[in-house]
Structure formats: structure tokens, C-alpha cells
């Protein structure tokens, strides 16, 4: 027999703890006939316990015994017509679970297919060319009577006197006025100097020629110009990079004063101010 607290609950104590403790045993059909009758009578009047019983029956391991759950809704052990409704409910729950698993499997398959397609596209399409492949070629051009180094677009290349073979002293505002040439680069026929590269403070790669980091000049607005040659700017003198590596003659504008200070523009003469007479 079931404990007294179960019978007391059926008599109207309002506590379902005793009944719910027996639901698992009831679903597995391991309950005694007397306790089974008590559980069935209680389930006929308690909607909460019936819902809990349906939830237990919906578990994957308990779906194999829908007839045991159907017995909770009838007073006859031969099972009433309510069994059909309960069986449909359990079948619906099972189908919903299967649909959710199927949708999850389809989503996983779609993601895997997209990943495979992405890798296939990546392997089929070659990567974007780097600086050496995108036309960054050092050319030899005759400008102002001197054979100088230019980029593929014909813009003159420069080197900065304070630089070393492994370090650039032009950064921040200086690099905006004198953009570094991104390395690595290729040499066209006639460019016989040593080509190399250094790593700038920010991690980018800058091309070098005969040990000089290379730059362009923002002052040059068209190919064939050399407005940056001999300019004193950002703490040093800038020179065009000759193909031979020789130091070119300084062209206009001239270099800054020997003291190391920047060139100051000439002051305009002051015009005398004539005061009105009283």
C-alpha cells in the first residue's frame, strides 16, 4: 500500500507531493494495484499532476509506454476513449522533438556547405597581389639632366639624410608629407642598385635602395617632377634617389640654413602709417 500521506492528499489536504513521488513508479508500471487506483483517482481531479505526468511521458525513454499514461485519465483498467486523445498528445510531442532535431541537422548541414563553398572559392581565386605583384616597380627616368629612380607611375623617389640602412626617421606628420614606398619592390632593367626593405615602427614594410629607405614627395603633383630635391624638412635634407646612388646636385628650393633650423620666409617690408593731423 501507499503511505498514509498519499491517501490524506486524496482526501483533500491540497498537497500533491505524495502523488508526484509515485508518478515515476506509475509510468514504469511498477506500482501496486491499490496505489495505482489511488493515483488514478487523484489524477482525475488534479490538472497539475496530470500535466506533470504528461511531461514525464514525453521524455525520450518513457515514450515507449503511452498506455500507462492513458490509464490515468480513466477509472476503468480497460482504458477509456481518453486514451486516444492522450496518445495523440504524446505522438505530437514526439513529432515536434523530431522536427526540431531535423531542423537543427539541416542548419548544421547548411553551415558546413557554406564553409566548404567559402574555402573552395578562396582556393579557386588567387589572393590579391602584394606590392611586388601590383606594379610597384622601380624605374629609371631622366629628370633635370639626372637619371633618377621613380615608381611605376613615374613619380620621383627620394631618400632622407637622417635615415640609416635599417631605420627610418620619418614618421607621423613627416610620413604624410613624404609617403614611404611600400616594399618589397621589383627593379626594371637598368636599375642595378641593391634593393631591400626595412620594417617601420608601425610594422609596415618600406623599400630601400642602396641602403636608403625610399619615399615619394607630396609636393610632386605629376610624374617627372623633383620638387623635393634639396629641401630641408622635418630635421634633415631630402635628395632624389639617383640610379647610380650618387648624391645629386641640390635643386630649387635650396636646402635649409646650416644651423639646422627650418627656413623662414622673408618678412615683407612695413609700410609707414600716416597719422591724421589734428
Secondary structure, 3 states (H helix, E strand, C coil): CCCHHHHHHHHHHCCCHHHHHHHHHHHCCCCCHHHHHHHHHHHCCCHHHHHHHHHHHCCHHHHHHHHHHHHHHCCCCCCCCHHHHHHHHHHHHHHHHHHHHHHHHHHHHHHHHHHHHHHHHHHHCCCCCCCCCCCCEEEEEEECCEEEEECCCCCECEEECCCCCCCCCCCCHHHHHCCECECCCEECCCCCCCEEEEECCCCCEEEEECCEECECCCCCCCCCCCCCCCCEECCEEEEECECCCCCCCCCCCCCCCCCCCCCCCCCCCCCCCCCCCC
